Amino acid sequence: MRKHITLCLLAILAAIATTAQELPQVANIPGRHTTSLNGEWSYIVDVQEEGYYDYRMNPMRRGFFTDAKPKHPEDLIEYDFDRSPTMHVPGDWNTQDPQLFFYEGTVWLKRSFDYSPQQERRTLLYFGAINYDAHVYVNGHKAGHHIGGFTPFNYDVTDLLREGTNTVIVKVDNKRYAEAVPTQIFDWWNYGGITRDVMLVSVAPTYVENYKFSLAPTLTGNSRQHQISFSAKLNKADAGHIVTLSIPELKVKQQFPTSADGTIHTALKVKNLQLWSPESPKRYHVEIALGGEVMVDSIGFRTIQTRGKQILLNGEPIFLKGICMHEEKPYGGGRANSTADAHTLLTWAKELGCNFVRLAHYPHNEYTIREAERMGILVWSEIPVYWTIAWTNPQTYQNAERQLTDMISRDQNRANVIIWSIANETPHSAERDQFLGRLAQHARSLDDTRLISMAMEVGSASNYHNRLRDNMHQYVDVVSFNQYIGWYRDVNDAAKMTWEIPYDKPVIVSEFGGGAKYGLHGEKNQRWTEEFQENLYRENLSMLDKIDGLAGTTPWILKDFRSPRRVLPDIQDYYNRKGLLSDEGQKKKAWHVLKAWYETK
């Protein structure tokens, strides 16, 4: 009963409290003054949503609330949570509490911390991601509500904080809905919780909210002079603020005044610029100063374009030797959430011979993007518009557009991100075309310096001939598609397959593969054996060699990952087994086939 009272009181407080200011996403959190709120958080599992009743909507319960309301309700909140178990944040509850392995629902999490207000400073509360629906409270007041499991958000909580001990409580709900993005059915584990970093960010009253660097295309990557575009946006529409840009290695130090809308748009020419590439992932130390505050970043400069059926990096053709990967820990399951996790996964990709990864099927942790950039690995970044989205629902579209906006806003300065992907395997319809067409146009309006793509489905197939047809070809720069010949489409000899792709654009085969359990051996026609997967890869790679305009591929997938759809006992055991590595990082035989093929590219 006490837990019920506590959570219900919290909801009442939230209903009558002043909401904090919700802000656009603030860029480059690692380059700012931050205080981590990671660590052990108390939690209460709220299976029946008892903590979210609103007494004004349920008059029959008013007596209960009136009788139970203590003189100091926050004391009661402290009492209950202090007697609750704890879990680590960032982290998912599925792998931290055995009772929550399959759980989809509400969990309340709480963290207390000491704080001392700073004069002439604002404090933002930043979450790297919460899966999926999050209500945030600070000291009993509601800070805000966010929907979407894979992108950051932040609130200005300056006026909600106080001297001494402060409390953050988050209601997290990871239930799936048909109108959500992703929708109810998807093929990965629905890890619930505060899955990425939580930070307090200290900023001046006027600060640089976001900025963007880009490099004007050149005919060749060997030009001695390049033009860098630089734009910045303050948190306020205010003219006359002076922003100083410094790139010491390029002998750049210039000042720019903001216009009436609080923005800067300029271009500067530099000489002897070393371009970022997988072979030489050069990044420059950059400082952006406003008033007495300096923000630092590491910026790489490169261009990405298409020419006919070629992808050009820095003006030169490149073949994208890729692999798909989920944001799951290298060993076993659980949401990956650290640089160490990212480094292990990306090291495996490099060992495989990859210069490119497709981050499926949602924006991954910023650690992954930055570590890939440092290691010289190109990136395809995607939003979870996956399978059968509610195409005609306006709120569903707004959700998808918000996730796309936030993905681009966070990673628009990462040189290794070359493709924004707007969808995966979406069934064709007029409603779907309109939905995705709007997304593609929105992505291009935010960032016209990168390529747009999506993972399409094969249009038609008969015997050994396949034809790709998709109305979205007019919106994308790179034609990409998934195909599972030899696995879902049971064909004896994939090497005989021919492909008709009637678009003068580069082609990426964004998925192919089949399942195998590590250590299970048999004949090459025996499913689930390593020999079956090995032979499937040999035949598919032979087929890919004959595709006109093939500019890259990202087989499915780097390592086995958890999925509740995969229930075959003693084989799948809730894992998708299409990985070239087992869930414990052990190499299957197909690994060596792909590695050898990439060595020829």
C-alpha positions in Angstrom: 0.0 0.0 0.0 2.8 2.4 0.9 4.4 2.0 -2.6 1.0 2.7 -4.2 0.6 5.9 -2.1 4.0 7.1 -2.9 3.7 6.8 -6.7 0.2 8.2 -6.8 1.3 11.2 -4.8 4.1 11.8 -7.2 1.6 11.8 -10.1 -0.6 14.3 -8.2 2.4 16.6 -7.6 3.3 16.4 -11.3 -0.2 17.3 -12.4 -0.2 20.5 -10.4 3.5 21.5 -10.8 5.1 23.9 -13.2 6.7 22.1 -16.1 10.4 22.9 -16.8 11.4 24.4 -20.1 11.8 21.8 -22.8 14.7 22.7 -25.2 15.8 21.6 -28.6 18.5 19.1 -28.5 21.8 20.6 -27.3 24.8 19.5 -29.4 28.1 18.1 -28.3 27.4 17.3 -24.7 30.8 15.7 -24.3 32.4 19.0 -25.1 30.5 20.9 -22.4 30.7 21.3 -18.6 28.9 18.2 -17.3 28.2 16.3 -14.1 27.3 12.7 -14.5 24.2 11.3 -12.8 25.1 7.7 -13.9 25.4 5.1 -11.2 23.0 3.3 -9.0 19.3 4.3 -9.2 16.6 3.0 -7.0 13.6 1.4 -8.8 10.0 0.3 -8.3 8.3 -2.0 -10.8 4.7 -0.6 -11.4 3.0 -3.5 -13.3 -0.5 -2.1 -13.1 0.3 1.6 -13.5 -0.7 2.4 -10.0 1.6 5.3 -9.7 0.1 7.2 -12.6 -3.5 7.6 -11.5 -4.7 11.2 -11.5 -7.2 11.7 -8.7 -9.0 14.4 -10.7 -9.8 11.8 -13.4 -10.9 9.2 -10.9 -13.3 10.8 -8.2 -13.9 7.4 -6.6 -10.3 7.4 -5.3 -10.3 11.0 -3.8 -10.9 9.7 -0.3 -7.9 7.5 -0.5 -5.7 10.3 -1.7 -7.0 12.8 0.8 -6.5 10.4 3.7 -3.0 9.3 2.6 -1.6 12.7 1.7 1.2 13.4 4.2 2.3 16.8 5.3 5.5 16.5 3.4 4.9 14.1 0.5 8.5 14.1 -0.7 9.5 12.5 2.6 7.3 9.5 1.8 8.8 9.3 -1.7 12.3 9.2 -0.2 11.1 6.5 2.3 9.8 4.1 -0.4 12.6 4.4 -2.9 15.3 4.2 -0.2 14.0 0.7 0.6 13.9 -0.3 -3.1 16.5 -2.3 -5.0 18.9 -0.5 -7.3 20.0 -0.9 -10.9 22.8 0.7 -12.8 22.2 3.6 -15.1 22.9 3.6 -18.0 21.5 0.1 -18.4 18.5 -2.0 -19.2 16.3 -3.6 -16.6 15.9 -6.9 -18.6 19.5 -8.0 -17.9 19.8 -6.5 -14.4 16.8 -8.1 -12.8 16.0 -11.7 -13.8 12.3 -11.1 -13.0 12.2 -8.4 -15.7 13.9 -10.4 -18.5 10.7 -10.3 -20.6 9.1 -7.3 -18.9 7.3 -4.6 -20.9 5.7 -2.0 -18.8 6.4 0.8 -16.3 9.4 1.1 -13.9 10.0 4.2 -11.8 13.7 5.1 -11.2 15.1 7.6 -8.7 18.5 9.2 -8.1 19.4 11.8 -5.5 22.4 14.1 -5.8 23.9 17.1 -4.2 23.8 20.4 -6.0 24.9 24.0 -5.4 23.4 26.6 -7.8 25.9 28.7 -9.7 25.3 32.4 -10.2 24.7 33.4 -13.8 24.5 29.8 -15.0 21.7 27.6 -16.3 21.5 23.8 -15.7 20.2 21.4 -18.2 19.1 17.8 -17.5 20.3 15.6 -20.4 19.3 12.0 -21.2 21.2 10.2 -23.9 18.1 8.0 -24.4 15.3 6.3 -22.5 13.3 3.4 -23.9 10.6 4.3 -24.7 8.1 6.7 -23.0 9.6 8.8 -20.3 8.1 11.2 -17.8 10.8 13.2 -15.9 10.3 14.8 -12.4 12.8 17.0 -10.5 12.1 17.6 -6.8 8.5 16.6 -7.2 7.9 18.9 -10.2 7.4 17.6 -13.8 10.3 18.5 -16.1 8.8 17.0 -19.2 7.7 14.0 -21.3 9.6 12.4 -24.1 8.6 9.7 -26.6 11.2 7.7 -28.5 13.8 5.2 -27.4 17.0 6.0 -29.2 17.6 9.8 -29.3 18.7 12.4 -26.7 16.6 15.0 -25.0 17.2 17.7 -22.4 15.3 20.2 -20.2 16.3 23.4 -18.5 15.8 22.5 -14.8 17.5 25.5 -13.3 14.4 26.7 -11.5 13.5 23.3 -10.2 16.9 22.7 -8.5 17.8 23.8 -5.0 20.8 24.0 -2.7 21.7 20.6 -1.1 20.0 17.3 -1.9 18.0 17.0 -5.1 16.0 14.2 -6.6 15.3 13.0 -10.2 12.5 10.5 -10.7 11.7 9.0 -14.1 8.7 7.0 -15.1 9.9 4.7 -17.9 7.4 2.7 -20.0 8.7 0.4 -22.8 5.3 -1.1 -23.9 4.9 -1.5 -27.6 2.1 0.2 -29.6 0.9 -0.1 -33.2 1.2 3.7 -33.6 4.7 3.9 -32.2 8.1 4.1 -34.0 9.1 1.3 -34.1 5.7 -0.4 -34.2 4.5 -3.4 -32.2 6.4 -6.0 -34.0 10.2 -5.9 -34.5 13.1 -8.3 -34.5 15.2 -7.2 -31.6 15.0 -7.1 -27.8 12.9 -4.3 -26.4 15.4 -3.3 -23.7 13.6 -1.0 -21.2 15.2 1.6 -19.0 17.4 4.6 -19.0 19.8 3.0 -21.5 22.2 5.9 -22.0 24.0 8.6 -20.0 22.3 11.0 -17.7 24.0 14.3 -17.1 23.6 17.8 -15.6 25.0 20.3 -18.1 26.1 23.7 -17.0 25.7 26.5 -19.6 25.7 30.3 -19.6 22.3 32.0 -20.0 23.2 32.5 -23.7 25.0 29.6 -25.3 25.7 27.9 -28.6 22.9 25.4 -28.9 24.1 23.7 -32.1 26.6 24.1 -34.9 27.5 22.5 -38.2 30.6 22.1 -40.3 30.7 20.9 -43.9 33.1 20.8 -46.8 32.3 22.0 -50.3 32.7 19.2 -52.8 35.8 19.3 -55.1 36.6 17.4 -58.2 39.5 15.6 -56.5 40.5 15.0 -53.0 44.0 16.4 -53.7 43.0 20.1 -54.0 45.2 22.3 -51.9 42.4 24.8 -51.1 39.1 23.9 -49.7 36.0 25.8 -48.5 34.6 25.0 -45.1 31.0 26.0 -44.3 30.3 26.9 -40.7 26.9 27.6 -39.1 25.9 28.0 -35.5 22.7 28.7 -33.6 22.3 30.2 -30.1 19.6 29.2 -27.7 18.1 32.7 -28.1 17.1 34.8 -31.1 19.5 37.6 -30.4 21.8 39.7 -32.6 25.3 40.9 -31.9 26.8 38.1 -29.9 30.3 37.3 -31.0 31.2 33.7 -31.6 34.9 32.9 -32.1 35.9 29.9 -34.2 39.4 28.5 -33.7 41.0 25.6 -35.6 44.7 26.1 -34.6 46.2 23.5 -36.9 44.6 25.2 -39.9 45.6 28.7 -38.6 41.9 29.6 -38.3 40.7 32.1 -35.6 37.8 34.3 -36.7 35.0 36.1 -35.0 31.4 36.2 -36.3 28.4 38.2 -35.0 25.1 36.6 -34.7 22.1 37.8 -36.7 18.7 38.8 -35.3 17.6 35.1 -35.2 20.7 34.2 -33.2 22.4 32.3 -36.0 25.7 32.5 -37.9 26.2 31.3 -41.5 29.7 31.7 -43.0 32.3 30.1 -45.2 36.1 30.2 -44.9 38.8 29.0 -47.2 41.7 26.9 -45.9 44.8 25.4 -47.4 46.5 22.0 -47.0 43.5 20.4 -45.4 44.0 16.8 -44.7 40.7 15.0 -45.5 39.1 12.3 -43.3 39.0 8.8 -44.7 39.0 5.2 -43.4 42.7 5.0 -44.3 43.5 8.3 -42.6 40.8 9.4 -40.1 42.2 12.8 -39.5 40.3 15.1 -37.1 41.1 18.7 -36.1 40.8 20.2 -32.7 38.1 22.9 -32.9 37.1 25.5 -30.3 33.9 27.5 -30.4 33.8 30.3 -27.9 31.0 32.6 -26.8 31.7 35.1 -24.0 34.0 33.3 -21.6 32.8 29.8 -22.4 34.8 27.6 -24.8 33.4 24.4 -26.3 35.7 21.9 -27.9 35.2 19.2 -30.5 37.2 17.0 -32.9 36.1 17.6 -36.5 36.9 15.6 -39.6 36.4 17.1 -43.1 35.4 15.0 -46.1 32.9 15.0 -48.9 30.5 12.3 -50.0 28.7 12.3 -53.3 27.4 10.0 -56.0 28.3 9.9 -59.7 26.1 7.6 -61.7 26.4 4.2 -60.0 29.5 5.2 -57.9 29.8 6.5 -54.4 32.6 9.1 -54.2 34.4 9.8 -50.9 36.6 12.9 -51.2 36.0 12.8 -55.0 37.2 9.2 -55.4 35.2 6.0 -55.9 34.9 3.8 -52.8 33.5 0.3 -52.2 31.7 0.1 -48.9 32.8 -3.1 -47.2 30.3 -3.3 -44.5 28.4 -5.2 -41.8 25.2 -4.6 -40.0 25.3 -4.4 -36.2 22.8 -4.0 -33.3 23.5 -2.0 -30.2 24.0 -5.0 -28.0 26.9 -5.8 -25.7 29.8 -7.8 -27.2 29.4 -10.7 -24.9 25.9 -12.0 -24.1 22.9 -9.7 -24.3 22.0 -6.3 -22.9 22.1 -2.8 -24.4 25.6 -1.6 -25.3 26.2 1.7 -23.6 29.9 2.6 -23.4 33.0 3.4 -25.4 34.4 0.0 -24.4 31.4 -1.8 -25.8 31.6 0.2 -29.0 35.3 -0.3 -29.4 35.0 -4.1 -29.1 32.2 -4.3 -31.7 33.9 -2.0 -34.1 37.3 -3.8 -33.7 35.6 -7.0 -34.8 34.2 -5.1 -37.8 37.7 -3.9 -38.7 39.1 -7.4 -38.3 36.5 -8.6 -40.7 37.8 -6.1 -43.2 35.1 -3.6 -43.0 35.4 0.1 -43.7 31.6 0.7 -43.1 28.9 -0.3 -40.7 25.1 -0.1 -40.9 23.8 0.7 -37.5 20.5 -1.2 -37.4 17.7 -0.3 -36.9 17.8 2.9 -34.8 20.2 5.6 -33.9 23.0 4.1 -31.8 24.8 5.6 -28.8 26.9 8.6 -29.5 29.9 6.6 -28.2 29.6 4.3 -31.2 29.5 7.1 -33.7 32.5 8.9 -32.2 34.5 5.7 -31.8 33.8 4.6 -35.3 34.9 8.1 -36.5 38.2 7.8 -34.5 38.8 4.3 -35.9 38.1 5.2 -39.5 34.8 3.4 -40.0 32.0 4.9 -42.2 28.5 4.8 -40.9 24.9 4.3 -42.1 22.6 5.7 -39.4 18.9 4.7 -39.4 15.6 5.6 -37.6 13.3 2.7 -36.6 10.6 3.1 -39.3 10.5 -0.6 -39.5 8.1 -2.9 -41.3 4.4 -2.0 -40.8 4.3 1.6 -39.5 0.9 3.3 -39.0 1.4 5.3 -42.2 -1.8 7.4 -42.0 -1.5 8.4 -38.3 -0.3 12.0 -38.1 1.3 11.4 -34.6 3.3 8.5 -35.9 4.7 10.6 -38.7 5.6 13.4 -36.2 7.3 10.8 -34.0 9.4 9.5 -36.9 10.3 13.1 -38.0 11.3 14.0 -34.5 13.6 11.0 -34.2 15.1 11.8 -37.7 15.6 15.4 -36.6 17.3 14.4 -33.4 19.5 11.8 -35.1 20.8 14.4 -37.6 21.1 17.1 -35.0 23.3 15.0 -32.8 25.6 13.5 -35.4 25.7 16.1 -38.2 29.4 16.9 -37.4 30.6 13.4 -37.5 32.7 12.9 -40.7 32.1 9.2 -40.8 28.3 9.4 -41.0 27.7 9.3 -44.8 24.1 7.9 -45.1 20.9 8.9 -43.3 18.5 6.0 -43.6 14.8 6.6 -43.2 13.3 3.1 -43.2 13.8 -0.7 -43.3 11.7 -3.3 -45.2 8.5 -1.3 -45.5 5.6 -2.9 -47.6 4.7 -0.8 -50.6 1.6 1.4 -50.6 0.6 4.9 -51.6 0.4 5.9 -47.9 3.9 4.5 -47.2 5.3 6.4 -50.2 3.8 9.7 -48.9 5.1 9.1 -45.4 8.6 8.1 -46.5 8.8 10.8 -49.2 8.1 13.5 -46.5 10.8 12.0 -44.3 13.3 12.0 -47.2 12.6 15.6 -48.0 12.8 16.6 -44.4 16.2 14.9 -44.0 17.5 16.7 -47.1 16.2 20.0 -45.8 18.2 19.5 -42.6 21.4 18.1 -44.2 22.1 18.2 -47.9 25.7 17.2 -47.4 25.0 13.4 -46.9 23.3 10.7 -48.9 19.8 9.5 -48.2 18.9 5.8 -48.4 16.6 3.2 -47.0 16.5 -0.6 -47.0 14.0 -1.6 -49.6 12.3 -4.9 -50.3 12.8 -6.8 -53.6 10.0 -5.8 -56.0 9.5 -9.1 -57.8 11.2 -12.4 -58.3 10.7 -15.4 -60.6 13.0 -18.4 -60.9 16.5 -16.9 -61.0 15.6 -13.4 -62.0 14.9 -10.5 -59.6 13.7 -7.0 -60.3 13.9 -4.2 -57.8 11.0 -1.8 -58.0 10.3 0.9 -55.5 8.7 4.4 -55.9 11.1 5.7 -53.3 13.9 5.5 -55.8 13.2 9.1 -56.7 13.9 10.3 -53.2 17.1 8.3 -52.3 20.7 8.8 -53.5 21.6 5.2 -52.9 19.4 2.3 -53.9 19.6 -0.3 -51.1 17.7 -3.5 -50.5 17.6 -6.6 -48.3 17.5 -10.1 -49.8 17.7 -13.5 -48.1 18.2 -15.9 -51.0 19.1 -19.3 -49.6 17.4 -18.6 -46.3 13.8 -17.1 -46.3 13.8 -17.7 -50.0 14.9 -21.2 -50.3 16.9 -21.4 -53.6 19.5 -24.1 -54.2 22.0 -22.1 -56.2 22.0 -18.3 -55.4 25.1 -17.9 -57.7 22.7 -18.3 -60.7 20.6 -15.4 -59.6 20.4 -12.3 -61.8 19.3 -8.8 -60.8 17.6 -6.0 -62.6 17.9 -2.6 -60.9 16.5 0.0 -63.3 18.0 3.1 -61.6 21.2 4.9 -62.5 22.2 5.1 -58.8 24.7 3.2 -56.6 23.5 0.0 -55.1 24.0 -1.4 -51.6 22.8 -4.8 -50.7 21.9 -3.8 -47.1 21.1 -7.3 -45.8 21.7 -10.9 -46.7 22.6 -14.0 -44.7 21.3 -16.9 -42.8 21.4 -18.5 -39.3 23.9 -20.8 -37.8 24.6 -21.9 -34.2 28.2 -21.7 -33.3 29.8 -25.1 -32.9 27.0 -27.0 -34.7 28.5 -28.8 -37.7 27.1 -30.9 -40.5 26.5 -31.0 -44.2 26.2 -27.8 -46.2 22.5 -28.4 -46.8 21.8 -28.9 -43.1 20.2 -25.7 -41.7 21.6 -24.1 -38.6 25.1 -25.6 -39.1 28.1 -23.4 -39.7 28.7 -25.3 -43.0 25.2 -24.2 -44.2 25.9 -20.5 -43.4 29.4 -20.8 -44.9 28.0 -22.2 -48.2 25.2 -19.6 -48.2 27.8 -16.8 -48.0 29.9 -18.3 -50.8 26.9 -18.5 -53.2 25.6 -15.0 -52.2 29.0 -13.3 -52.7 29.3 -15.0 -56.1 25.9 -13.5 -57.0 26.8 -10.0 -55.7 29.8 -9.9 -57.9 27.5 -9.8 -60.9 25.3 -6.9 -59.7 25.7 -3.9 -61.9 26.5 -0.8 -59.9 27.2 -2.6 -56.6 28.9 0.0 -54.4 28.8 -1.9 -51.1 27.1 -4.4 -48.9 26.3 -4.9 -45.2 25.5 -8.5 -44.5 23.2 -9.4 -41.7 24.8 -9.4 -39.0 28.1 -9.0 -37.0 27.0 -11.0 -34.0 24.1 -13.0 -32.7 21.6 -10.8 -30.8 18.6 -11.3 -28.6 15.1 -11.4 -30.1 11.9 -12.7 -28.6 10.7 -13.8 -32.0 13.4 -16.5 -32.2 12.2 -19.3 -30.0 13.6 -22.6 -31.5 14.8 -24.5 -28.5 18.5 -25.5 -28.3 19.2 -23.5 -31.5 17.9 -20.0 -31.2 16.9 -19.7 -27.5 15.7 -16.1 -28.0 18.7 -15.2 -30.2 18.7 -14.3 -33.9 21.6 -16.6 -35.0 22.5 -14.9 -38.3 25.6 -13.4 -36.7 29.1 -14.1 -38.1 30.0 -14.2 -34.5 28.2 -16.0 -31.7 26.7 -14.0 -28.9 30.0 -14.6 -27.0 32.1 -13.3 -29.9 33.2 -16.7 -31.3 33.9 -16.7 -35.1 31.7 -18.9 -37.3 33.0 -20.4 -40.5 31.2 -17.8 -42.7 33.2 -15.1 -41.0 36.3 -16.2 -42.9 34.4 -16.4 -46.2 33.3 -12.7 -46.0 36.7 -11.6 -44.8 38.5 -13.2 -47.7 36.0 -11.6 -50.2 36.6 -8.2 -48.7 40.3 -8.6 -49.1 39.7 -8.7 -52.9 37.7 -5.4 -52.9 
